[in-house]
Amino acid sequence: MKTIILAGGLGTRISEETETKPKPMVLIDDKPILWHVMNIYASQGHTDFVIATGYKGEIIHDWIKSLNTHWSITAIDTGSDTQTGGRVQQCMATVPGERVMVTYGDGLANVRIDELLNFHSHQERLATVTAVRPPARFGVLESHNGLVTSFGEKRQADSGWINGGFFVFEPEVADLIHDYSEPLETGALPRLVNKRQLSSYHHEGFWQPMDTLRERTILSELSTLKQVPWLL
């Protein structure tokens, strides 16, 4: 089964790094975050990848050519102005009639891939999204009559569930993407909801995106641990 990785966005919120390279090529330790995303799948036996490139995509294409790995990797230039829906649609067109996995090229999680696939199969719907808790970004305080009674870090579990990527799509999902300029998140996914065809696989474990330099620092520090938290 192919795993499509969305790696074509501008990464404007981390522009200090993305002026000269696409966001998925920002280094975590000594490897691009894109490599770490692929390694989540590969470490669980899923090594067949399609990389959807766009902004400064030639850097990703050249990097893939230089890799010495047993993974099967195809990079597709899906266009600099294409949105996530269009990128998915173009990649799915290369494997017509096949179920695919899809995720973002800038988020790491210790999702159990086979468990996700089994969940998707048992749900018998067209698509599954992995629901995650957003990382705690702000401190929280409690007060009573103007007196602060508690001050500390907000716990991740205090937040609701959000889209964490790590999708599974049946082939019919491609038909719900209307054009290349359409984001997946405001196009196909809401349409799947309206058709009652989107399942949510709830992941309680580690999940961390890289949207800011602070989050890149967090991931870089975690990558030096003996057991990195995004690998099982």
C-alpha positions in Angstrom: 0.0 0.0 0.0 1.3 3.5 -0.9 1.8 6.1 1.7 1.3 9.6 0.3 3.2 12.4 2.2 2.1 16.0 1.6 5.4 18.0 1.3 4.6 20.9 -0.9 3.4 23.7 1.4 5.1 27.1 2.0 5.7 26.7 5.7 5.2 30.5 6.3 5.0 30.2 10.1 8.6 28.9 10.2 9.9 31.2 7.5 13.3 31.6 9.1 13.9 28.0 8.0 11.8 27.8 4.8 13.3 30.7 2.9 15.8 28.4 1.3 14.1 25.0 1.5 10.7 23.4 1.8 9.4 22.8 5.3 9.7 19.0 5.2 13.5 19.4 4.6 14.0 21.3 7.9 16.4 19.2 9.9 15.5 17.4 13.1 18.8 16.3 14.5 20.7 15.5 11.3 17.8 14.4 9.1 14.9 16.2 7.5 11.6 15.9 9.3 10.3 14.2 6.1 12.7 11.3 6.8 11.4 11.0 10.3 7.8 10.9 9.0 8.7 8.1 6.5 10.6 6.2 9.2 7.4 6.1 11.4 5.8 4.0 8.6 9.0 2.1 7.6 9.7 1.0 11.1 6.3 -0.7 11.1 6.8 -2.4 7.7 5.3 0.2 5.3 8.1 1.4 3.0 6.3 2.4 -0.3 6.0 6.2 -0.5 4.7 8.9 -2.8 5.9 12.3 -1.9 3.8 15.2 -3.1 6.1 18.2 -3.7 5.5 21.8 -4.6 7.4 24.8 -3.1 11.1 24.3 -3.8 10.3 20.7 -4.6 13.6 20.2 -6.5 15.4 20.1 -3.2 13.3 17.1 -2.1 13.7 15.4 -5.5 17.5 15.7 -5.3 17.5 14.5 -1.7 15.5 11.4 -2.6 18.0 10.6 -5.4 20.8 10.7 -2.8 19.2 8.4 -0.3 20.7 5.0 0.3 17.7 3.1 1.4 15.5 0.0 0.6 12.4 2.2 0.7 10.5 2.7 -2.5 10.1 6.5 -3.0 8.4 8.3 -5.8 8.3 12.1 -5.8 5.6 13.9 -7.8 5.7 17.7 -8.5 2.1 18.6 -7.7 2.6 22.3 -8.3 3.6 25.2 -6.2 0.1 26.7 -5.9 -1.7 23.4 -5.5 -3.6 22.8 -2.2 -3.6 19.7 -0.1 -6.7 18.2 -1.8 -5.1 18.7 -5.2 -1.9 17.1 -4.1 -3.7 14.0 -2.8 -5.8 13.7 -5.9 -2.7 13.8 -8.2 -0.9 11.2 -6.1 -4.0 8.9 -5.9 -4.2 9.1 -9.8 -0.9 7.2 -9.9 -2.5 4.2 -8.1 -6.1 4.1 -9.4 -8.4 1.8 -7.5 -6.1 1.4 -4.6 -6.5 2.2 -0.9 -3.8 4.6 0.3 -2.5 6.1 3.5 -1.9 9.9 3.6 -0.2 12.2 6.1 1.5 15.6 6.4 5.2 16.0 6.0 5.6 18.1 9.2 4.1 16.1 12.0 5.4 13.2 14.1 3.4 10.6 16.1 3.7 7.1 17.5 0.6 5.9 15.7 0.3 2.1 15.4 -0.2 1.9 11.6 -1.5 -1.6 11.4 -4.0 -0.9 14.2 -5.1 2.2 12.3 -5.6 0.1 9.1 -7.5 -2.6 11.0 -9.8 0.1 12.5 -10.4 1.6 9.1 -11.3 -1.8 7.6 -13.7 -2.6 10.4 -15.5 0.8 10.1 -16.2 0.1 6.4 -16.2 3.8 5.5 -14.4 5.7 2.7 -11.9 7.5 4.9 -10.3 7.6 8.4 -8.6 10.5 10.1 -6.4 10.1 13.1 -7.7 12.4 15.9 -5.1 13.7 18.3 -4.8 16.0 21.2 -3.2 19.4 20.3 0.1 20.0 22.1 -0.3 22.2 25.2 1.1 25.7 24.1 0.0 27.9 26.9 0.0 28.0 30.6 -3.3 27.9 32.4 -4.4 29.7 35.6 -7.5 29.4 37.8 -8.8 32.1 40.0 -11.5 32.8 42.5 -12.7 36.3 43.4 -9.5 37.8 41.8 -7.1 35.4 43.7 -5.1 33.0 41.6 -5.6 29.6 43.0 -3.7 27.6 40.4 -1.0 28.4 37.9 0.8 25.9 35.7 1.1 24.2 32.3 -2.0 23.2 30.5 -2.2 19.5 30.0 -2.6 18.1 26.5 -5.5 16.0 27.7 -7.5 19.1 28.7 -7.9 20.0 25.0 -10.3 18.6 22.4 -9.5 16.4 19.5 -8.0 17.8 16.2 -7.0 16.5 12.8 -3.6 14.8 13.2 -3.2 13.5 9.7 -2.3 9.8 9.4 -5.3 9.2 7.1 -6.5 6.1 5.3 -8.4 6.7 2.0 -10.4 4.5 -0.2 -10.1 5.2 -4.0 -13.5 7.0 -4.0 -12.1 9.8 -1.9 -10.3 11.2 -5.0 -13.6 11.8 -6.6 -14.6 14.1 -3.7 -11.7 16.5 -4.5 -13.2 19.0 -6.9 -10.0 20.8 -8.1 -6.4 21.3 -7.4 -6.9 24.6 -5.6 -9.0 23.0 -2.9 -7.6 22.2 0.5 -8.4 18.7 1.7 -9.5 20.1 5.1 -12.2 22.4 3.7 -13.2 20.2 0.7 -13.1 16.4 0.7 -13.1 16.0 4.4 -16.3 18.0 5.1 -17.9 16.2 2.1 -17.1 12.9 3.7 -18.6 14.1 6.9 -21.8 15.0 5.1 -21.9 11.6 3.5 -21.2 9.9 6.9 -18.1 8.4 5.4 -15.3 9.7 7.7 -14.2 7.7 10.7 -11.9 9.0 13.5 -9.2 6.8 14.9 -8.4 8.3 18.3 -4.7 8.4 19.1 -3.9 9.0 22.8 -0.1 8.8 22.4 2.6 11.2 21.2 1.8 13.7 18.5 3.8 16.9 17.7 3.6 19.1 14.6 6.5 21.4 13.6 4.8 24.8 12.9 7.2 27.1 14.7 10.9 27.3 15.6 10.0 26.5 19.2 8.4 23.2 18.0 11.4 22.4 15.9 13.6 22.9 19.0 11.3 20.6 20.9 11.5 17.8 18.3 15.3 18.3 17.9 15.7 17.8 21.7 13.5 14.7 21.6 15.4 13.2 18.7 18.5 12.9 20.9 16.7 10.6 23.3 17.6 6.9 23.3 14.0 6.1 22.5 12.4 8.9 20.4 8.7 9.2 21.3 7.4 9.0 17.7 8.7 5.5 17.2 7.1 2.4 18.8 
